[in-house]
Amino acid sequence: MPEERPDLSTGGVESTTAMGANALGTPIRGYRFTATFDGLGTASFKSVEGFSVEVQTTDYREGAFGRLTVRKLPGLVTFPDITLTKGLYNDPELYRFFSSYLEGTTLTPVNAVVRAFDNAGTVTASWSVKHAWPSRYESSGLNADSSDVIIETLTLVNEGISRDLTPQA
């Protein structure tokens, strides 16, 4: 007897081990990616973290005559800071970007697109970041007993992040 497949049109969930045209396939790997910023260009990073969205809840008290209940209502949507890390190079590109906000020469937030690639270099997923601006720059310390690469970290405040339904090439 053939295996029954869930009907996706009625809310069924497709299995990652399913075969056929509607199979989900292999999960996307997160080790090949770039970030492109308006006015800064495209850069490769060691890591990009902070892709999340949270809807806060508001408690609303309702009920009477001995039965009080708390009803949860949707509240503000918040987006955590995004942290970009990369090896330090001779060109202080990230520091110049941060410094322009620090010195007040640039006050306009920028948009960004983070793209993940497969081994063939095809974009497999992308995320759009809205109205980002740098709030923190950090460089790892120096140590004469170590041969580690100096790492620079840039923290971006943002007003929205969303996964693009169709990856941006």
C-alpha positions in Angstrom: 0.0 0.0 0.0 1.5 3.4 -1.0 2.4 5.8 1.8 -0.2 8.6 2.3 1.1 12.1 1.9 -0.3 15.1 3.9 -2.5 17.4 1.9 -0.7 20.8 2.2 -3.8 22.7 1.0 -5.6 21.8 4.2 -2.7 22.7 6.6 -0.8 19.4 6.5 3.0 19.6 7.1 5.3 18.2 4.5 8.1 16.0 5.8 11.7 16.7 5.2 12.2 13.0 4.3 9.3 13.0 1.7 10.1 12.2 -1.9 8.5 13.9 -4.9 7.7 17.4 -6.3 6.5 18.8 -3.0 9.4 17.6 -0.8 11.2 20.2 1.2 14.6 19.0 0.3 17.9 19.8 2.1 18.0 22.6 4.7 20.0 25.7 3.7 23.5 25.9 5.2 24.6 29.0 6.9 28.2 29.3 6.1 28.2 31.2 2.8 26.6 34.6 3.0 27.1 38.3 2.3 25.5 41.6 3.5 24.9 44.5 1.2 24.3 47.9 2.7 23.0 51.0 0.9 26.0 53.3 0.4 28.5 50.8 1.9 28.4 48.0 -0.7 28.7 44.2 -0.2 30.9 42.7 2.5 31.6 39.2 3.7 31.4 38.5 7.4 32.4 35.7 9.8 28.9 35.8 11.3 25.7 37.8 11.3 23.4 37.3 14.3 20.2 38.7 15.6 17.6 37.6 13.0 14.5 37.5 15.1 11.2 39.3 15.6 9.1 39.4 18.8 5.5 40.5 19.3 5.1 41.6 22.9 1.9 40.9 24.6 -0.4 43.1 26.6 -2.6 41.6 29.4 -6.2 42.8 29.5 -8.3 41.9 32.5 -11.8 40.9 31.8 -14.7 39.1 33.5 -16.9 39.8 36.5 -18.8 38.1 39.3 -16.1 35.9 40.7 -14.5 34.9 37.4 -11.7 37.1 36.3 -9.5 36.2 33.4 -6.5 37.7 31.7 -6.7 38.0 27.9 -3.5 38.3 26.0 -3.5 40.9 23.2 -0.8 41.6 20.7 1.4 44.6 21.5 4.5 46.2 20.1 6.8 44.4 17.6 10.5 44.5 18.5 13.6 43.7 16.5 16.8 43.0 18.4 20.2 44.4 17.4 22.0 42.7 14.6 25.7 41.9 15.2 28.2 41.6 12.4 31.7 40.1 12.9 34.6 39.9 10.5 38.3 39.8 10.4 40.1 43.1 10.6 41.6 44.3 7.3 43.9 47.2 6.3 40.8 49.1 4.9 38.8 50.4 7.9 35.5 50.2 5.9 33.3 49.1 8.9 34.9 51.7 11.2 34.4 54.5 8.7 30.7 53.5 8.4 30.4 53.6 12.3 32.5 56.8 12.5 30.2 58.7 10.1 27.3 58.2 12.6 29.5 58.9 15.6 30.7 62.2 14.2 27.3 63.2 12.9 28.3 63.4 9.2 25.7 60.7 8.4 22.4 60.5 10.3 20.3 58.6 7.8 19.6 54.9 8.5 20.4 52.4 5.7 18.7 49.4 4.4 20.5 46.1 4.0 20.1 42.7 2.4 21.7 39.6 3.8 22.0 36.7 1.3 22.8 33.0 1.9 24.4 31.0 -1.0 24.6 27.3 -1.9 27.9 25.8 -3.0 27.3 26.8 -6.7 26.9 30.4 -5.6 23.1 30.6 -6.1 21.2 32.7 -3.6 19.1 30.3 -1.5 17.7 32.7 1.1 17.7 36.4 1.9 16.7 38.8 4.6 15.9 42.5 4.3 16.9 44.8 7.2 15.1 48.2 7.3 16.5 51.5 8.7 19.7 50.2 10.3 22.3 52.3 11.9 25.5 51.4 13.8 25.3 51.7 17.6 28.5 50.0 18.6 31.9 49.1 17.1 34.4 46.8 18.8 37.7 45.3 18.0 39.2 42.3 19.7 42.3 42.8 21.9 45.9 42.3 21.0 48.0 39.6 22.6 51.7 38.9 21.7 51.3 35.3 22.8 48.6 34.6 20.2 48.4 34.4 16.4 44.6 34.8 16.3 43.0 37.1 13.7 41.8 40.4 15.0 38.0 40.5 14.9 35.9 43.6 14.5 32.3 43.7 15.6 29.6 46.1 14.4 26.2 46.3 16.1 23.3 47.6 14.1 20.0 48.9 15.6 17.2 48.4 13.1 13.5 49.0 12.6 12.6 45.7 11.0 13.9 42.5 9.6 12.0 40.1 7.3 12.8 36.9 5.4 12.3 37.5 1.7 9.7 35.1 0.3 11.6 35.1 -3.0 15.4 35.4 -2.3 16.9 38.6 -3.7 19.7 37.8 -6.2 
